[in-house]
Amino acid sequence: MKKTFVLFVLVMILSLSVFSVSFLTPDAGIVEEGHIYIDTFNPAWGLKWGLFGFIETGVSQVNNGGYIKAGFNNIQDIPVKFSVAYSSDFFWYSNVTSAIGYETDLIYFDVGGIFNQQEEYNYETETSSIINNYAAFAKTSLNILKEETSESFINIESGLSFDKNFALENYMVSFYGVQHYYNKIWIYDGLNLYAGVQFVNDVGSEIILMEDMKIVLGLSSRIKIF
């Protein structure tokens, strides 16, 4: 338990040491009303949109299926973000996520937690059971360069997964860059290009680069409806 706590603290400190647009883990903010976000980068494909100024919904790999989220992007002009979300893959898996974050012109960071429930079916006994597990995540994004036509970010994200007894099962660390272009192309309001790596490993297992290391690459944009 002591080792688990130390690892948790180290991962959180790593994430909070440095900030972007769409992320590899759930974020605390809400998509602005009247906007549709299109994420076509690995491993975080998704389509999401904002409603009424406090609701976000869509289908997202980050949220493991369809989801709906409620929250806010500031509190009386203080840039504190908070949200609670429910998501489901429509079959066997669902979760509740909550996150809180803070944003300035130079840096964004947040922390959050996830409660998961998954139905597992035993074909031998022809019975099903509900398995609970938990996760925690943190991220930070730093604006490293702002130019006339674009701005660049360095992102660090981390996550820990626990079983029903809160024993650590696996961990994740991601490091990637994002370059945001202001240009408007047809109906698209700006363009974001992603490049980096994500490392995921089960605790106590052998590190196999082909299985544990993923390439973060692709692009995302948004459509402004009104």
MDAnalysis code that builds the backbone (N, CA, C; Angstrom):
import MDAnalysis as mda
import numpy as np

u = mda.Universe.empty(678, n_residues=226, atom_resindex=np.repeat(np.arange(226), 3), trajectory=True)
u.add_TopologyAttr("name", ["N", "CA", "C"] * 226)
u.add_TopologyAttr("resid", np.arange(1, 227))
u.add_TopologyAttr("resname", ["MET", "LYS", "LYS", "THR", "PHE", "VAL", "LEU", "PHE", "VAL", "LEU", "VAL", "MET", "ILE", "LEU", "SER", "LEU", "SER", "VAL", "PHE", "SER", "VAL", "SER", "PHE", "LEU", "THR", "PRO", "ASP", "ALA", "GLY", "ILE", "VAL", "GLU", "GLU", "GLY", "HIS", "ILE", "TYR", "ILE", "ASP", "THR", "PHE", "ASN", "PRO", "ALA", "TRP", "GLY", "LEU", "LYS", "TRP", "GLY", "LEU", "PHE", "GLY", "PHE", "ILE", "GLU", "THR", "GLY", "VAL", "SER", "GLN", "VAL", "ASN", "ASN", "GLY", "GLY", "TYR", "ILE", "LYS", "ALA", "GLY", "PHE", "ASN", "ASN", "ILE", "GLN", "ASP", "ILE", "PRO", "VAL", "LYS", "PHE", "SER", "VAL", "ALA", "TYR", "SER", "SER", "ASP", "PHE", "PHE", "TRP", "TYR", "SER", "ASN", "VAL", "THR", "SER", "ALA", "ILE", "GLY", "TYR", "GLU", "THR", "ASP", "LEU", "ILE", "TYR", "PHE", "ASP", "VAL", "GLY", "GLY", "ILE", "PHE", "ASN", "GLN", "GLN", "GLU", "GLU", "TYR", "ASN", "TYR", "GLU", "THR", "GLU", "THR", "SER", "SER", "ILE", "ILE", "ASN", "ASN", "TYR", "ALA", "ALA", "PHE", "ALA", "LYS", "THR", "SER", "LEU", "ASN", "ILE", "LEU", "LYS", "GLU", "GLU", "THR", "SER", "GLU", "SER", "PHE", "ILE", "ASN", "ILE", "GLU", "SER", "GLY", "LEU", "SER", "PHE", "ASP", "LYS", "ASN", "PHE", "ALA", "LEU", "GLU", "ASN", "TYR", "MET", "VAL", "SER", "PHE", "TYR", "GLY", "VAL", "GLN", "HIS", "TYR", "TYR", "ASN", "LYS", "ILE", "TRP", "ILE", "TYR", "ASP", "GLY", "LEU", "ASN", "LEU", "TYR", "ALA", "GLY", "VAL", "GLN", "PHE", "VAL", "ASN", "ASP", "VAL", "GLY", "SER", "GLU", "ILE", "ILE", "LEU", "MET", "GLU", "ASP", "MET", "LYS", "ILE", "VAL", "LEU", "GLY", "LEU", "SER", "SER", "ARG", "ILE", "LYS", "ILE", "PHE"])
u.atoms.positions = np.array([
    [0.831, -1.202, 0.000],
    [0.000, 0.000, 0.000],
    [0.869, 1.257, 0.000],
    [1.977, 1.203, 0.743],
    [2.874, 2.348, 0.809],
    [3.489, 2.623, -0.551],
    [3.892, 1.547, -1.282],
    [4.460, 1.708, -2.617],
    [3.436, 2.299, -3.579],
    [2.184, 1.843, -3.453],
    [1.118, 2.375, -4.310],
    [0.932, 3.864, -4.083],
    [0.936, 4.287, -2.821],
    [0.758, 5.703, -2.491],
    [1.908, 6.537, -3.039],
    [3.135, 6.043, -2.874],
    [4.306, 6.769, -3.370],
    [4.240, 6.919, -4.884],
    [3.866, 5.839, -5.602],
    [3.748, 5.904, -7.055],
    [2.668, 6.883, -7.478],
    [1.541, 6.880, -6.760],
    [0.445, 7.809, -7.057],
    [0.928, 9.249, -6.938],
    [1.635, 9.567, -5.850],
    [2.130, 10.931, -5.625],
    [3.119, 11.331, -6.717],
    [4.028, 10.403, -7.090],
    [5.015, 10.710, -8.114],
    [4.364, 10.999, -9.455],
    [3.357, 10.196, -9.818],
    [2.678, 10.403, -11.100],
    [1.930, 11.731, -11.111],
    [1.276, 12.070, -9.995],
    [0.551, 13.340, -9.931],
    [1.514, 14.518, -10.020],
    [2.635, 14.436, -9.330],
    [3.616, 15.516, -9.382],
    [4.152, 15.671, -10.794],
    [4.431, 14.544, -11.465],
    [4.910, 14.586, -12.839],
    [3.925, 15.326, -13.724],
    [2.635, 15.038, -13.566],
    [1.629, 15.665, -14.429],
    [1.450, 17.132, -14.131],
    [1.534, 17.506, -12.880],
    [1.263, 18.885, -12.521],
    [2.471, 19.782, -12.697],
    [3.574, 19.227, -13.165],
    [4.766, 20.030, -13.346],
    [4.743, 20.842, -14.636],
    [3.995, 20.481, -15.599],
    [3.956, 21.285, -16.813],
    [2.564, 21.494, -17.370],
    [0.653, 21.608, -20.142],
    [-0.715, 22.011, -20.554],
    [-1.067, 21.666, -21.958],
    [-4.010, 21.926, -23.353],
    [-4.059, 22.026, -24.788],
    [-5.462, 21.965, -25.203],
    [-5.831, 21.281, -26.112],
    [-7.126, 21.394, -26.752],
    [-7.967, 20.181, -26.379],
    [-7.793, 19.068, -27.054],
    [-8.359, 17.800, -26.616],
    [-7.237, 16.963, -26.011],
    [-7.613, 16.052, -25.091],
    [-6.613, 15.310, -24.341],
    [-6.835, 13.805, -24.458],
    [-5.924, 13.029, -23.865],
    [-6.007, 11.575, -23.863],
    [-6.772, 11.044, -22.668],
    [-7.003, 11.883, -21.665],
    [-7.816, 11.537, -20.503],
    [-8.949, 12.560, -20.399],
    [-10.027, 12.243, -19.677],
    [-11.131, 13.207, -19.547],
    [-10.630, 14.538, -18.994],
    [-11.211, 15.635, -19.455],
    [-10.789, 16.942, -18.950],
    [-11.916, 17.607, -18.186],
    [-11.546, 18.605, -17.388],
    [-12.500, 19.240, -16.485],
    [-13.432, 20.220, -17.184],
    [-13.040, 20.698, -18.361],
    [-13.822, 21.728, -19.032],
    [-15.020, 21.199, -19.803],
    [-15.831, 22.125, -20.290],
    [-17.028, 21.849, -21.079],
    [-16.869, 22.490, -22.452],
    [-17.234, 21.774, -23.513],
    [-17.219, 22.350, -24.850],
    [-18.168, 23.541, -24.907],
    [-17.703, 24.617, -25.528],
    [-18.500, 25.838, -25.581],
    [-19.809, 25.620, -26.334],
    [-20.840, 26.330, -25.893],
    [-22.141, 26.253, -26.567],
    [-22.006, 26.664, -28.031],
    [-22.640, 25.894, -28.917],
    [-22.603, 26.220, -30.331],
    [-21.383, 25.712, -31.071],
    [-20.581, 24.832, -30.443],
    [-19.386, 24.286, -31.084],
    [-19.451, 22.765, -31.145],
    [-18.907, 22.208, -32.209],
    [-18.728, 20.769, -32.359],
    [-17.233, 20.487, -32.501],
    [-16.716, 19.594, -31.681],
    [-15.297, 19.226, -31.735],
    [-15.150, 17.876, -32.421],
    [-14.199, 17.786, -33.333],
    [-13.915, 16.555, -34.060],
    [-12.476, 16.149, -33.763],
    [-12.301, 15.033, -33.073],
    [-10.976, 14.542, -32.711],
    [-10.654, 13.306, -33.541],
    [-9.639, 13.395, -34.368],
    [-9.238, 12.259, -35.205],
    [-7.760, 11.971, -34.968],
    [-7.413, 11.750, -33.697],
    [-6.035, 11.405, -33.388],
    [-6.003, 10.198, -32.457],
    [-4.974, 9.417, -32.612],
    [-4.789, 8.197, -31.826],
    [-4.030, 8.521, -30.526],
    [-4.479, 8.006, -29.364],
    [-5.604, 7.087, -29.147],
    [-6.797, 7.785, -28.494],
    [-7.344, 8.808, -29.126],
    [-8.425, 9.579, -28.501],
    [-9.411, 10.092, -29.543],
    [-9.984, 9.184, -30.343],
    [-10.969, 9.567, -31.344],
    [-12.258, 10.032, -30.672],
    [-12.947, 10.997, -31.271],
    [-14.185, 11.437, -30.660],
    [-14.920, 12.511, -31.445],
    [-16.196, 12.643, -31.123],
    [-17.060, 13.691, -31.658],
    [-17.881, 14.218, -30.486],
    [-17.789, 15.519, -30.208],
    [-18.464, 16.077, -29.031],
    [-18.946, 17.489, -29.326],
    [-19.992, 17.905, -28.610],
    [-20.547, 19.230, -28.819],
    [-21.096, 19.780, -27.510],
    [-21.248, 21.116, -27.475],
    [-21.712, 21.802, -26.282],
    [-23.139, 22.298, -26.424],
    [-23.882, 22.252, -25.317],
    [-25.281, 22.702, -25.283],
    [-25.516, 23.569, -24.050],
    [-26.267, 24.652, -24.226],
    [-26.787, 25.477, -23.120],
    [-25.695, 26.135, -22.271],
    [-24.439, 25.982, -22.615],
    [-23.372, 26.602, -21.847],
    [-22.873, 25.795, -20.673],
    [-23.574, 24.681, -20.332],
    [-23.113, 23.878, -19.192],
    [-23.212, 22.372, -19.444],
    [-23.585, 21.975, -20.663],
    [-23.726, 20.558, -21.004],
    [-22.798, 20.220, -22.179],
    [-22.149, 19.074, -22.095],
    [-21.375, 18.533, -23.210],
    [-21.788, 17.079, -23.415],
    [-21.887, 16.658, -24.660],
    [-22.233, 15.274, -24.945],
    [-21.533, 14.835, -26.226],
    [-21.530, 13.527, -26.486],
    [-20.885, 13.028, -27.683],
    [-20.502, 11.569, -27.556],
    [-19.637, 11.144, -28.455],
    [-19.081, 9.788, -28.439],
    [-17.574, 9.932, -28.468],
    [-16.890, 9.277, -27.526],
    [-15.469, 9.528, -27.374],
    [-14.730, 8.287, -26.898],
    [-13.570, 8.017, -27.491],
    [-12.711, 6.941, -27.016],
    [-12.199, 7.231, -25.616],
    [-11.937, 8.489, -25.324],
    [-11.474, 8.884, -24.000],
    [-12.501, 8.543, -22.935],
    [-13.791, 8.693, -23.274],
    [-14.872, 8.422, -22.331],
    [-15.469, 7.022, -22.500],
    [-14.841, 6.192, -23.307],
    [-15.251, 4.793, -23.483],
    [-16.672, 4.630, -24.006],
    [-17.084, 5.486, -24.929],
    [-18.397, 5.352, -25.536],
    [-19.165, 6.657, -25.541],
    [-20.492, 6.553, -25.560],
    [-21.327, 7.739, -25.491],
    [-21.307, 8.320, -24.093],
    [-21.400, 9.633, -23.996],
    [-21.334, 10.263, -22.665],
    [-22.104, 11.572, -22.633],
    [-22.421, 11.998, -21.429],
    [-22.995, 13.319, -21.187],
    [-22.316, 13.912, -19.971],
    [-21.977, 15.189, -20.058],
    [-21.190, 15.843, -19.015],
    [-21.801, 17.196, -18.679],
    [-21.820, 17.542, -17.404],
    [-22.311, 18.842, -16.943],
    [-21.226, 19.513, -16.119],
    [-21.105, 20.835, -16.261],
    [-20.094, 21.537, -15.488],
    [-19.971, 22.988, -15.910],
    [-18.831, 23.593, -15.591],
    [-18.599, 24.995, -15.925],
    [-17.120, 25.213, -16.191],
    [-16.826, 26.296, -16.954],
    [-15.451, 26.623, -17.321],
    [-14.857, 27.751, -16.492],
    [-15.663, 28.406, -15.678],
    [-15.141, 29.434, -14.767],
    [-16.162, 29.714, -13.678],
    [-15.666, 30.283, -12.579],
    [-16.518, 30.675, -11.457],
    [-16.333, 32.166, -11.230],
    [-17.310, 32.956, -11.655],
    [-17.255, 34.407, -11.518],
    [-15.918, 34.946, -12.005],
    [-15.575, 34.602, -13.247],
    [-14.374, 35.046, -13.946],
    [-13.076, 34.452, -13.400],
    [-13.173, 33.540, -12.444],
    [-11.989, 32.798, -11.999],
    [-11.890, 31.550, -12.873],
    [-10.748, 31.305, -13.539],
    [-10.660, 30.213, -14.527],
    [-10.541, 28.818, -13.907],
    [-11.489, 28.487, -13.034],
    [-11.558, 27.154, -12.437],
    [-12.616, 26.349, -13.180],
    [-12.250, 25.162, -13.641],
    [-13.159, 24.290, -14.384],
    [-13.559, 23.108, -13.509],
    [-14.827, 22.675, -13.655],
    [-15.302, 21.507, -12.906],
    [-16.384, 20.812, -13.711],
    [-16.387, 19.481, -13.686],
    [-17.411, 18.750, -14.421],
    [-17.627, 17.364, -13.823],
    [-18.827, 16.828, -14.078],
    [-19.180, 15.453, -13.729],
    [-19.792, 14.825, -14.974],
    [-19.376, 13.597, -15.310],
    [-19.837, 12.961, -16.545],
    [-20.260, 11.519, -16.291],
    [-21.222, 11.064, -17.101],
    [-21.597, 9.653, -17.125],
    [-21.398, 9.140, -18.542],
    [-20.785, 7.959, -18.678],
    [-20.562, 7.398, -20.002],
    [-20.876, 5.912, -20.018],
    [-21.144, 5.392, -21.226],
    [-21.494, 3.988, -21.380],
    [-21.106, 3.516, -22.779],
    [-20.694, 2.240, -22.881],
    [-20.437, 1.670, -24.202],
    [-21.695, 1.025, -24.781],
    [-22.831, 1.187, -24.080],
    [-24.154, 0.708, -24.494],
    [-24.328, -0.802, -24.334],
    [-23.315, -1.479, -23.784],
    [-23.413, -2.930, -23.628],
    [-22.996, -3.399, -22.233],
    [-21.682, -3.347, -21.935],
    [-21.163, -3.993, -20.735],
    [-20.454, -3.042, -19.777],
    [-20.247, -1.814, -20.170],
    [-19.338, -0.951, -19.411],
    [-19.933, 0.439, -19.231],
    [-19.789, 0.999, -18.027],
    [-20.204, 2.378, -17.772],
    [-19.325, 2.968, -16.681],
    [-19.267, 4.290, -16.633],
    [-18.482, 4.931, -15.573],
    [-18.995, 6.325, -15.262],
    [-18.591, 6.817, -14.105],
    [-18.852, 8.195, -13.684],
    [-17.497, 8.855, -13.462],
    [-17.316, 10.024, -14.057],
    [-16.044, 10.744, -13.983],
    [-16.265, 12.143, -13.431],
    [-15.344, 12.602, -12.607],
    [-15.375, 13.972, -12.120],
    [-13.960, 14.542, -12.172],
    [-13.857, 15.831, -12.529],
    [-12.539, 16.459, -12.630],
    [-12.633, 17.935, -12.286],
    [-11.535, 18.473, -11.779],
    [-11.437, 19.898, -11.493],
    [-10.108, 20.398, -12.044],
    [-10.125, 21.593, -12.654],
    [-8.917, 22.102, -13.281],
    [-8.811, 23.612, -13.191],
    [-7.672, 24.116, -13.628],
    [-7.395, 25.554, -13.601],
    [-6.667, 25.925, -14.883],
    [-7.003, 27.066, -15.466],
    [-6.430, 27.453, -16.755],
    [-6.042, 28.918, -16.769],
    [-4.864, 29.209, -17.326],
    [-4.429, 30.572, -17.618],
    [-3.975, 30.601, -19.072],
    [-3.447, 31.735, -19.521],
    [-2.960, 31.831, -20.896],
    [-1.739, 30.943, -21.138],
    [-1.005, 30.624, -20.072],
    [0.224, 29.862, -20.219],
    [0.109, 28.410, -19.815],
    [-0.798, 28.082, -18.891],
    [-0.817, 26.729, -18.357],
    [-2.239, 26.260, -18.050],
    [-2.456, 24.972, -18.235],
    [-3.704, 24.320, -17.836],
    [-3.344, 23.046, -17.096],
    [-4.046, 22.788, -15.982],
    [-3.865, 21.499, -15.325],
    [-5.176, 21.072, -14.684],
    [-5.356, 19.761, -14.552],
    [-6.519, 19.235, -13.844],
    [-6.197, 17.883, -13.230],
    [-7.050, 17.487, -12.295],
    [-6.983, 16.157, -11.689],
    [-8.409, 15.624, -11.634],
    [-8.548, 14.297, -11.637],
    [-9.882, 13.729, -11.604],
    [-9.880, 12.275, -11.203],
    [-11.086, 11.744, -11.031],
    [-11.252, 10.353, -10.661],
    [-12.381, 9.707, -11.447],
    [-12.324, 8.375, -11.571],
    [-13.309, 7.620, -12.339],
    [-13.759, 6.408, -11.533],
    [-15.070, 6.194, -11.490],
    [-15.645, 4.965, -10.931],
    [-16.212, 4.156, -12.083],
    [-15.703, 2.931, -12.279],
    [-16.109, 2.082, -13.396],
    [-16.932, 0.893, -12.920],
    [-17.893, 0.498, -13.719],
    [-18.610, -0.761, -13.524],
    [-18.635, -1.513, -14.847],
    [-18.300, -2.807, -14.773],
    [-18.261, -3.633, -15.967],
    [-18.941, -4.964, -15.699],
    [-19.834, -5.352, -16.610],
    [-20.515, -6.642, -16.470],
    [-19.678, -7.736, -17.122],
    [-19.416, -8.786, -16.366],
    [-18.665, -9.931, -16.883],
    [-19.559, -11.165, -16.875],
    [-19.549, -11.889, -17.994],
    [-20.416, -13.056, -18.152],
    [-19.590, -14.333, -18.070],
    [-20.045, -15.260, -17.222],
    [-19.398, -16.563, -17.076],
    [-20.155, -17.582, -17.926],
    [-19.524, -18.042, -18.998],
    [-20.196, -18.946, -19.928],
    [-20.362, -20.349, -19.333],
    [-19.529, -20.711, -18.369],
    [-19.646, -22.036, -17.754],
    [-20.870, -22.127, -16.851],
    [-21.088, -21.074, -16.069],
    [-22.236, -21.076, -15.146],
    [-23.438, -20.333, -15.714],
    [-23.219, -19.654, -16.856],
    [-24.274, -18.858, -17.506],
    [-24.838, -17.806, -16.558],
    [-23.922, -17.169, -15.843],
    [-24.302, -16.079, -14.938],
    [-23.405, -14.879, -15.215],
    [-23.878, -13.725, -14.827],
    [-23.087, -12.502, -14.994],
    [-22.873, -11.843, -13.644],
    [-21.828, -11.059, -13.550],
    [-21.515, -10.341, -12.319],
    [-21.023, -8.943, -12.667],
    [-21.146, -8.023, -11.718],
    [-20.711, -6.645, -11.902],
    [-19.367, -6.455, -11.204],
    [-18.383, -5.971, -11.947],
    [-17.052, -5.723, -11.415],
    [-16.840, -4.219, -11.291],
    [-16.464, -3.772, -10.100],
    [-16.165, -2.360, -9.868],
    [-14.654, -2.132, -9.893],
    [-14.218, -1.026, -10.455],
    [-12.829, -0.599, -10.327],
    [-12.761, 0.920, -10.413],
    [-11.570, 1.457, -10.194],
    [-11.410, 2.895, -10.022],
    [-10.183, 3.385, -10.783],
    [-10.141, 4.684, -11.033],
    [-8.988, 5.265, -11.714],
    [-8.820, 6.714, -11.278],
    [-7.595, 7.189, -11.374],
    [-7.285, 8.596, -11.117],
    [-6.399, 9.100, -12.243],
    [-6.511, 10.365, -12.573],
    [-5.708, 10.918, -13.661],
    [-5.348, 12.365, -13.363],
    [-4.315, 12.830, -14.032],
    [-3.888, 14.228, -13.935],
    [-3.223, 14.618, -15.234],
    [-3.322, 15.857, -15.560],
    [-2.692, 16.335, -16.792],
    [-2.269, 17.780, -16.626],
    [-1.317, 18.182, -17.438],
    [-0.932, 19.580, -17.481],
    [-0.455, 19.919, -18.882],
    [-0.665, 21.151, -19.305],
    [-0.320, 21.593, -20.646],
    [0.301, 22.973, -20.560],
    [1.454, 23.119, -21.191],
    [2.204, 24.369, -21.132],
    [2.289, 24.994, -22.515],
    [1.891, 26.246, -22.602],
    [1.996, 26.994, -23.850],
    [3.441, 27.457, -24.003],
    [4.185, 26.831, -24.928],
    [5.618, 27.100, -25.038],
    [5.963, 28.113, -26.120],
    [5.034, 28.338, -27.058],
    [5.354, 29.252, -28.150],
    [4.070, 29.807, -28.747],
    [4.011, 31.123, -28.888],
    [2.847, 31.766, -29.512],
    [3.343, 32.639, -30.652],
    [2.832, 32.335, -31.861],
    [3.221, 33.080, -33.052],
    [1.998, 33.726, -33.679],
    [2.198, 34.401, -34.805],
    [1.107, 35.129, -35.441],
    [0.042, 34.185, -35.977],
    [0.440, 33.014, -36.468],
    [-0.513, 32.095, -37.094],
    [-0.778, 30.832, -36.267],
    [-0.029, 30.622, -35.179],
    [-0.187, 29.387, -34.419],
    [0.353, 29.545, -33.014],
    [0.062, 28.545, -32.190],
    [0.675, 28.437, -30.868],
    [0.931, 26.961, -30.574],
    [1.938, 26.701, -29.737],
    [2.379, 25.331, -29.493],
    [2.320, 25.001, -28.016],
    [1.976, 23.714, -27.723],
    [1.831, 23.239, -26.357],
    [2.629, 21.952, -26.158],
    [3.115, 21.765, -24.944],
    [3.668, 20.491, -24.510],
    [2.737, 19.935, -23.430],
    [2.270, 18.689, -23.614],
    [1.321, 18.075, -22.688],
    [1.941, 16.876, -21.996],
    [1.672, 16.753, -20.713],
    [2.016, 15.552, -19.955],
    [0.752, 15.073, -19.248],
    [0.419, 13.805, -19.432],
    [-0.750, 13.211, -18.774],
    [-0.340, 11.922, -18.086],
    [-1.054, 11.596, -17.016],
    [-0.773, 10.350, -16.300],
    [-2.073, 9.796, -15.742],
    [-2.088, 8.490, -15.511],
    [-3.269, 7.839, -14.959],
    [-2.902, 6.587, -14.198],
    [-3.710, 6.257, -13.206],
    [-3.548, 5.050, -12.406],
    [-4.878, 4.323, -12.350],
    [-4.868, 3.009, -12.493],
    [-6.076, 2.192, -12.403],
    [-5.976, 1.244, -11.218],
    [-7.106, 1.088, -10.486],
    [-7.149, 0.266, -9.288],
    [-8.281, -0.753, -9.402],
    [-8.105, -1.905, -8.747],
    [-9.182, -2.887, -8.718],
    [-10.180, -2.544, -7.622],
    [-11.160, -3.429, -7.377],
    [-12.218, -3.130, -6.406],
    [-11.700, -2.978, -4.991],
    [-10.497, -3.511, -4.713],
    [-9.888, -3.392, -3.391],
    [-8.863, -2.268, -3.326],
    [-8.854, -1.421, -4.360],
    [-7.940, -0.289, -4.479],
    [-6.480, -0.715, -4.583],
    [-6.237, -1.915, -5.068],
    [-4.879, -2.343, -5.387],
    [-4.524, -1.838, -6.784],
    [-3.346, -1.283, -6.939],
    [-2.933, -0.711, -8.220],
    [-2.793, -1.800, -9.273],
    [-3.453, -1.604, -10.431],
    [-3.409, -2.584, -11.520],
    [-2.489, -2.149, -12.654],
    [-2.620, -0.895, -13.091],
    [-1.751, -0.415, -14.167],
    [-1.589, 1.096, -14.090],
    [-0.662, 1.598, -14.891],
    [-0.378, 3.028, -14.896],
    [-0.116, 3.484, -16.325],
    [-0.274, 4.787, -16.547],
    [-0.113, 5.367, -17.879],
    [0.586, 6.711, -17.760],
    [1.520, 6.975, -18.670],
    [2.163, 8.284, -18.781],
    [2.214, 8.652, -20.257],
    [1.821, 9.872, -20.591],
    [1.841, 10.346, -21.980],
    [2.611, 11.653, -22.070],
    [3.353, 11.794, -23.144],
    [4.107, 13.022, -23.408],
    [3.952, 13.340, -24.892],
    [3.356, 14.489, -25.207],
    [3.126, 14.811, -26.618],
    [2.998, 16.315, -26.819],
    [3.198, 16.733, -28.048],
    [3.081, 18.138, -28.404],
    [1.852, 18.384, -29.257],
    [1.338, 19.595, -29.181],
    [0.192, 20.011, -29.997],
    [0.504, 21.375, -30.599],
    [0.318, 21.479, -31.895],
    [0.445, 22.780, -32.548],
    [-0.931, 23.204, -33.052],
    [-1.378, 24.347, -32.564],
    [-2.712, 24.867, -32.902],
    [-2.574, 25.992, -33.919],
    [-3.230, 25.803, -35.073],
    [-3.235, 26.824, -36.125],
    [-4.556, 27.583, -36.074],
    [-4.474, 28.915, -36.153],
    [-5.672, 29.746, -36.071],
    [-6.501, 29.719, -37.354],
    [-5.901, 29.337, -38.470],
    [-6.559, 29.439, -39.773],
    [-7.931, 28.783, -39.785],
    [-8.870, 29.435, -40.442],
    [-10.191, 28.854, -40.652],
    [-10.232, 28.220, -42.034],
    [-10.558, 26.928, -42.086],
    [-10.606, 26.186, -43.333],
    [-12.033, 25.724, -43.568],
    [-12.696, 26.310, -44.552],
    [-14.084, 25.991, -44.851],
    [-14.928, 26.221, -43.607],
    [-15.581, 25.180, -43.060],
    [-16.414, 25.341, -41.873],
    [-15.637, 25.099, -40.584],
    [-14.347, 24.761, -40.685],
    [-13.558, 24.391, -39.515],
    [-12.856, 25.604, -38.925],
    [-12.979, 25.740, -37.612],
    [-12.430, 26.888, -36.889],
    [-11.124, 26.476, -36.217],
    [-10.006, 26.553, -36.954],
    [-8.712, 26.187, -36.411],
    [-8.383, 24.720, -36.622],
    [-7.102, 24.374, -36.455],
    [-6.631, 23.008, -36.656],
    [-5.536, 22.700, -35.646],
    [-5.612, 21.516, -35.027],
    [-4.617, 21.090, -34.053],
    [-3.915, 19.829, -34.547],
    [-2.587, 19.827, -34.537],
    [-1.794, 18.675, -34.936],
    [-1.107, 18.077, -33.713],
    [-1.149, 16.729, -33.581],
    [-0.643, 16.029, -32.403],
    [0.509, 15.111, -32.775],
    [1.499, 15.013, -31.879],
    [2.593, 14.055, -32.062],
    [3.236, 13.785, -30.704],
    [3.406, 12.484, -30.383],
    [4.037, 12.131, -29.121],
    [3.912, 10.656, -28.835],
    [4.056, 10.277, -27.566],
    [4.008, 8.867, -27.170],
    [3.165, 8.701, -25.908],
    [2.607, 7.499, -25.768],
    [1.871, 7.107, -24.562],
    [2.374, 5.737, -24.120],
    [2.676, 5.621, -22.828],
    [3.172, 4.361, -22.281],
    [2.169, 3.840, -21.257],
    [1.707, 2.586, -21.434],
    [0.746, 1.956, -20.531],
    [1.291, 0.591, -20.145],
    [1.286, 0.283, -18.836],
    [1.851, -0.987, -18.391],
    [1.108, -1.500, -17.163],
    [0.881, -2.821, -17.119],
    [0.314, -3.452, -15.935],
    [1.387, -3.607, -14.875],
    [1.014, -3.340, -13.630],
    [1.972, -3.416, -12.529],
    [2.517, -4.837, -12.411],
    [3.843, -4.952, -12.343],
    [4.470, -6.248, -12.175],
    [4.686, -7.028, -13.451],
    [4.207, -6.518, -14.591],
    [4.359, -7.251, -15.851],
    [5.604, -6.776, -16.595],
    [6.065, -7.598, -17.491],
    [7.227, -7.257, -18.306],
    [6.877, -6.139, -19.278],
    [7.816, -5.235, -19.478],
    [7.602, -4.153, -20.431],
    [7.890, -4.657, -21.842],
    [6.861, -4.609, -22.695],
    [6.982, -5.004, -24.095],
    [6.623, -3.785, -24.939],
    [7.611, -3.193, -25.560],
    [7.414, -1.924, -26.242],
    [6.306, -1.979, -27.289],
    [6.223, -3.070, -28.048],
    [5.211, -3.154, -29.096],
    [3.798, -3.129, -28.533],
    [3.626, -3.581, -27.283],
    [2.305, -3.616, -26.662],
    [2.064, -2.413, -25.746],
    [3.096, -1.946, -25.071],
    [2.922, -0.924, -24.043],
    [3.095, 0.503, -24.564],
    [3.815, 0.679, -25.651],
    [4.085, 2.014, -26.170],
    [3.192, 2.309, -27.364],
    [2.463, 3.418, -27.290],
    [1.580, 3.832, -28.379],
    [2.044, 5.174, -28.926],
    [1.838, 5.374, -30.211],
    [2.152, 6.646, -30.849],
    [0.929, 7.555, -30.789],
    [1.125, 8.765, -30.319],
    [0.071, 9.777, -30.333],
    [0.250, 10.604, -31.601],
    [-0.726, 10.549, -32.493],
    [-0.626, 11.319, -33.727],
    [-2.007, 11.535, -34.321],
    [-2.129, 12.595, -35.107],
    [-3.397, 12.894, -35.760],
    [-3.713, 14.368, -35.680],
    [-4.994, 14.682, -35.796],
    [-5.412, 16.077, -35.778],
    [-6.814, 16.211, -35.200],
    [-7.151, 17.421, -34.832],
    [-8.503, 17.722, -34.362],
    [-8.864, 19.135, -34.796],
    [-10.172, 19.403, -34.804],
    [-10.649, 20.735, -35.155],
    [-12.017, 20.924, -34.524],
    [-12.599, 22.089, -34.770],
    [-13.939, 22.344, -34.265],
    [-14.750, 23.109, -35.313],
    [-16.035, 22.943, -35.238],
    [-16.962, 23.662, -36.106],
    [-17.787, 24.608, -35.239],
    [-17.815, 25.866, -35.599],
    [-18.613, 26.846, -34.869],
    [-19.957, 26.997, -35.557],
    [-21.015, 26.560, -34.861],
    [-22.358, 26.606, -35.434],
    [-22.924, 28.021, -35.360],
    [-22.735, 28.657, -34.211],
    [-23.175, 30.049, -34.062],
    [-22.361, 30.720, -32.980],
])
